[in-house]
Amino acid sequence: MPTVYRPWMGYIAALIAGCLTTLTFAPFHLWWLGPVAVALVYVGIHDLTPGQAALRGWCYGFALFASGTSWIYVSIHDYGYTGVPLAVFLTALFAVTLALFYAAPFWLYRRFTGPRLACLSFAGLWIASEVARTYLFTGFPWLLLGSAHVDSPLAPLAPLGGVFLLSLVTVLTGTLGADLLLRRRWWALAPLVVLWGLPLLLPAQWTQPRGEPRQVALLQGNLPQLMKWSAEGQRNAVNTYARLTREVPDGTDLIVWPETALPMFESQARPYLERVQTTLPPDAALLTGIVERDAGGYYNAVIGLGNTRGSYRKEHLVPFGEYMPLESLLRGIIAFFDLPMSSFSAGERDQAPIHAAGLTIGTAICYEIIYPDLVASRARRADVLLTVSNDTWFGRSIGPLQHIQMARLRALENGRYVLRGTSNGVTAIIDPQGRVTTRAPQFETTLVSGDVSAMQGETPFTRTGSWPAWLLAGLMLLPGLRRPGPRRDTAR
């Protein structure tokens, strides 16, 4: 590939590309910038040594996470009792570390692949980096490139292959487009037409409603996080959710309270919950997030009242927020490492779905909704998906809007309604095509109601999960692989 920039220009381009990628996600929704960002880091990469390529990848990753996960600062500073300098340092450290997930594949790309069909091998390694980020060290699949496409023309690919297929097509669009425009490789036009034409041929809906719709009400208490666990905060929570429950429209079948709606243990909350249960309409169900405690530890859970059967304990916990890695070393160093309720235990794998108001519900608490294969495993045994969250930790940042965008993609991938109940937004009902049918305003004490249907059938993604997209990405690496040997080219 001809030289387009000097290495230092490529590093600047990579920083710009990382910021552009953030603009593809909510609340900006400029999804078409995704291929542009990929092209910026791809062009000229064959003029670099493996080390220079790694630095370019790191620059991209640092800019992406520094801009796209800036809400980390809000969690650490505003709610983690941490001063500004230390909060800035920890946020920067977070971005610096996650950027290594792009440095490594860029190094591998220059070390083990050549210019033969480079557009394919670059895309394959990009997806490998997203998969690694999803699973290594408990995983962080936030800002996966494909998550931006829930509203783009590529959206019909989500039920076929999930977020990783969307990422793969986005990267291929960038690499093929760069080859077409800069190297005049006209053959690249044909696969571009296929990639963007395929969604037009796919079914609009892979699943079908079963039975009569159910009326659902989602309650949003909007309680201050910093006083939530105080005695006054507990009283406010009890009074707020009891009042909102009394205001639920007649005929409601299912009521949802958000994650840890009542900031107390389930055993402490039981008298209040029993009083609320007496006010429920006949055959109605109420699901609430709550903290359970038993001999095995503390659990972030969802339990039910009324016409319900079963409960759920969160399986995939948030590092630092719900459990402390290297606890013996980190506890007590700074206040952020001593957050309340940061000693949870994980629930068992393969828990049975909750049955409530005639619906079979697959549950994902807060952070779990961003894991595509975890949610698909729940959707295989459920006809509706539920996620409850406490997005108060994100404040007024872009975090809650990115969070609901990923919840919308889970609905689209699995052809299921998603009920999203949150403490202060974004509380919403999402239909099986990923569209928000009704939502509550952020930062208001309110409720929203609407109809949902049990969905029968499975999308291809629900049946298989992500492995077909992973396999396709792996096959794309093969044509470009070469045996490493003495380098004859030098960076220019």
N, C-alpha and C positions, 0 to 999 in steps of 0.2 A: 504494500500500500504506500503511495507516495507520502512524503513528509508534509504534514499540514501545519503542525505547530512544533516549536521547540518544547523540550520537556517541561520547562517552567510554565509555558502557556497551557500545556495539558493539565497541570495541577490546578491552575486557576479555572480552566474549563470544568474540571471535575467538581470543584467547590460550587460553581454555578449550577452544575447539573444536579447536585444533591439538593440544593435549595429549590430548583425547579420541580424535582420529584415531590417535595412536600406540597407544592401547589396542586398536584394531581389529586390529592386526597381532600376530604371534607375539612373545612367548610368552603374550600376554593373550587373543587370539582373541575379543575382544568386537566382532565384525564389525557388529553391529546399531547400534553407536554411530556408524558412518560417516554414515548419513543424518541423524542428530541433529546431528553436527558441521556438516554442510553447511547445515542449516536455521538454525543459530545465526549463520552468517556471511551468509546470504541475507536473513533477516528484517530489514526496515528499511533495506535498501541503497538503495532509491529515495529516501530522504530525505537522501542524502549527495551532496556534490559529487564529481567524479571524483577529486580529490586525497584526500578523506576515504575514499572507497572503496578507493583504492590503499593507504592506511595500514591499513585494516581487513584487506585481503588480505595485506599484509606481516606484520601481527601474527599472523595465522593461520599463515603459512609459517614465521615465526621459531619459534613455539611447537612446530610440527610437527617441524622439523629439530633444534631444540635438545633435544627430548625423544626423538625417534625415531632420531636418528643420534648419540646421545651416545657410542657406541662409537668415534667418531672420536678422542675424547680418549684412549682406551686406546691406540690405534695411535700417536698422536703422543707421548704421555707415556711409556708403559711400554716401547714398542719403538722410538720415534723419538729417544730420547736428548734429550728436551726437558723443561725445568723446568715446574713446575706453572703459574706465571703465564702463561708463553708458550703452553703447551698449552691453557689455558683461553681465552686470547685467540684462538688459531688456530681452536679449535672454535667459538667464538662468531662469528668472522668467516665461517666456513663457513656457519653457519645464517643469518646476516645476509644473505649474498650469495644463497643459494638462495631465501630468502624473496621475492626480487624476481620469481621466477617466478609468484608469486601476486599481487604488487602490480600488475604490468603488466596481466594480464587483468581484474582488478577495475576498474582505471582505464578500460580499453577498454570494459568493460561499461557503465559510467555515461556514458561519452562518446558512444558510438555506438548504444546500444540504449535502447528505451523500455519502458514497462510492458506493452505488448502481448505476451502469451505470454512473459513474463519468465522463467518457469520453464524454458522451452526454451533461450533464448539464454544464460542463466546457465550451464546445463549444457554447452552447446556450447563456450563460452569456457573453462570449466574443463578440458575434454578437450584443447582447444588448448594450454593451459598445460602439461598433462602430456606432450603430444607434444613441445612445445618443450624441456622439461626432459630428455626422452629423447635428443634429438639435438644440441642446441646445445652448443658447447664440449666436445665428445666425449660428452656426455650423462651423466645420473645418474638412471636410472629406478627409484630406490629409493623405497619408500613410495608408489607409485602406489595410489590409493584402491582399485582393484579387486583388488589383491594380497591383501587381507584375506579374500576370499570363496572361497578354495579349499575351505573347509568349510561354507559357508553354503548356503541353499536356492538361491542364484543360481549355484552352481558349474557346473551344466550349460550355462550360457551361454559358459563359457570355450572349449570346442572350437568353438563357433559364431563368436565374434567376438573372443576373446582378452581380455587384461586391460583394454584400453581400453573394450570393451563393458561389462565389469563396472563400471568406473569410471563410465561414462555412466549406467547404470541406478541406481547408488548415488546419484549427484548428483540425478538426476531424482526419485528417491524422496524426497530431502530437500526439494527445491523444491516438488514437488507436494504433499507432506505439509504443508509450511508454508502453502501456499495453501489447502489443504483445511481445516486446523484454525484458522488465524488469519483468513482472509478469507472463510471459508464458501463456497468455490468447490467445490461438490459434484461438478461435472463432473470434477474431478481424481481422484475415486475410480476412475473407469473405467480411465484409463491405468495407475494403480497396480495394479489387479487384473490387467491384461494383462501388465505388466512382471514381476510376481511369479508369475503363472500360466504364462507361456511356458515356464520351465524344466521344468515338469511334463510338457510335451508333447514334449520333445526326447529323442532316443535316449540310453539309458544308456551306450552304447559305440559309437564311430564306427569303430574299427579292430578287427581280429581277429588272434589269434595265428597264426603260421605255423611249422610244423615242431615238433620236439621242444624242450622247455625246455632251457636251458643253466644249469649250476650255476656261480655266480659267488662269488668271495670278495673282499672289500674289506678292505684292511689299514690300520690306524690306528696310527702309530708313537708319537704323543704325545711328541715330542722338544722340549726347551726351545728357544724361538725365539732367545733372546739368545746361546746358545752354538752354535747350529746350524751356522754357517759356520766354526767353529774346527776345528782338527785333531781335537780330542777329539770334537766334535760330528759330524764326518764319520765317524769310527770307530763311534760309537754308532749312527748312521743305518744304516751298512752291516750291522752286527751285528744290529740290531733287525729290519730288513726281511728279512734272510736267515733269521733264526729264525722270524719269523711265516710266511714262505713255506713253510718246512718243516712248519709246523703246519696248513697248509691241508687240509681234509678230502679224502679220496680221492674221485676222480670229478669234481673241480672242472675246469671247462672254461676259465674265465677268471679271472685274478687281477689286481687293480687296486691299484697303489700311488698315493699322492696327489701333488699338485703338489710339485715339487722334493723328492721323497722323499729322494733322495740329494743333499746340498748340495754339488754339484761339477759341473763340466762333463761332458757326455756322454763326451768323449774320456777323461777321468780315470776315469769310472765304468765304462767298457767292460770292464775285466778282472773287476771284481766282478759285473757283470751276466752275463758269460759263465759264471762259476762258478754263479750262480743258475740260469741256463738249463739246466745239466746236471742240476739236481734237479727240473725240471718233469716232470710226467707226459707221456706221448706225446700229441701233438695238443693239448696245453694251450697257452694263450697268457697272456702277462703284459704289461700296459700300465703305464707309469710316467710321472709327470711328471719332467722333467729340464731342465736348461739346456743348450741347444746353442750352439755357437760356430763361426762360419765367417767367411769374408772379408766377408760382409755385415753382421756384427754378432753380438749375443747374442739368443737367442730362448727364450722360455718355451714349452716343447714337451711333447708326449706322444709317446713312442716305444714300440715293441713288441718282445717276445722270443717265440721259439717260433712257434706257429701264427698269425702275424700278417703283414699286408701294409699298408704305408703308415704315415704319421706325421702329426702336426699341430703347427703353430706358431701360438701365440696371435695373433689378429688385432686384437682390441680391447684395448689396453693401459690400465692404470690410471694416471692422472696422479699424479705425485709418487712413487708406489710403484714403477712400472715405467719411466716416462720422466719427464723434467723439463721442463715447459713453461717457456719463457723461461730456458733453462738457463744462458746466458751471464750473466744478471742474478742468478739465485737461488743457483747453486752456491756453497757456502762461507759463506753468510750465517749459517745455523744448521745444527746437526747433522742435523735432520730432512730438509734438502734434500740431504744427502749419504748417504742410506741405501744399503746395499750392494745391488747388482743393480738399480739404478734407471736403467739405460741400455739397456734392451731395444729391439730393433727389432720392428716389427709383421710378422707373417706375411702371406703373400699372401691375397688375397680368393678365395673360391670354391675352397677346397682340397678335394680328394677325401676321402671318408670313409675311416676306418680299417676294415680287415677283420680280425677276430680271432675265432677259435673258432667260425666259421660265422655270426657276426653282422656286420652292416654298421653301423658306429658313427659317429654324429655327435658331435663333441667340442666342449665349451665349457669353457675353463679359468677357474675362479674367477669373477671379475666378469662374464664374458661371459654367464653363465646368467641374468642379470637383464634381458637385452635380448630381448624377446619375438620380434621379427621376425628377429633374427640366429639364434635357436634354431630358429625355424620353417624358415628356409632350410636348416639342417642336417638337420632332420627329413624334408624332402622327399626326401632321398637316402639316408636311413638307416632302419633298423628298430629301433634302440636308441639312446638318448642317454647320453652320458657327461660328467660334470663332475668335475674334480679341483680341489681347493682347499686353500689353507693358511689356515684360519680362526684359526690361532694369533694372528694380528695383532689379533683382536677380544677376546682374553682371555676373561673370564667375563661379558662384557656380553651384551646382547640381540642383538647383531649376527649371530652364527652361527644363531640361531633364526629371525631374519628371512630370512637367506640361504637356508636350506633351505625356508622357506615359498614363496619365489619359484621355487625348483627344482621344488617340488611343482606349482606352477601351470603351469610349462613342460610337465611330464609330462601334465597334464590337457588343456592347450591342444592338444597334438599327438598324444594317444593313444599315447604311447610310454613304455616303461620308462625311468627315469632312474637310472643308477648314479652315486652321489655318494661319491667317496672324498676324505676330508679328513685333515689331519695330526693333529688332536685333537678332531674332532667339528664338525658332526654327520655321521657317516658312515652312509649308509643306502641301501637299495633302495626305489625309489618305483615304484608300479605305474601303468598308463596312466590311471587315474582319480585320480591325485594322492595316493594313500594310501601311507603308509610301511608296507611289509610287514615290514621288519626294519631295526634300527638299532643302532649301537654306543653305549654310554654315552660321554658327553663326558669328556675328560681321563683316558682310560685307554689303555694299550697293549694292543690287542686286534685281533680280526678279526671280521667278520660274513660269513655266507654265506647264499645263498638262490638260488632259481630265477628266471630271467627268460626271456621269450619274445620272439622277433623278431615285430614287429607289422606287418601289411600293411594297406594302405588309408591314407587321409588324412582328417583332420578338415577341415571347412570353413576353419578358421583356418590350418591348415598349407598349404592350397592358396592362399589369398588373402593371408594376413598381416593386418595391422591396417587396411588402407586402407578396407574397408567401414565399420568403426566410425568412422574419421576422417571419411568422407563423410557419414555420418549425423549426426555432431556438427556438421559444417559446415552442413548443411541446416537444423538447428535454429536456427542464428543468423539465418537470413533473415527470419522473420516479425517479429523484434524490431528489425531495423535501422532507423535513422532518420538523416536528414541532420542533421549537427551544426549547431546554430544558437545564438542567444543563449539562455542559461538563464533560465527564468522561475521555476523552483522554487529554493528556498533550503533549506539543511540546517537542520533543527530540532533 
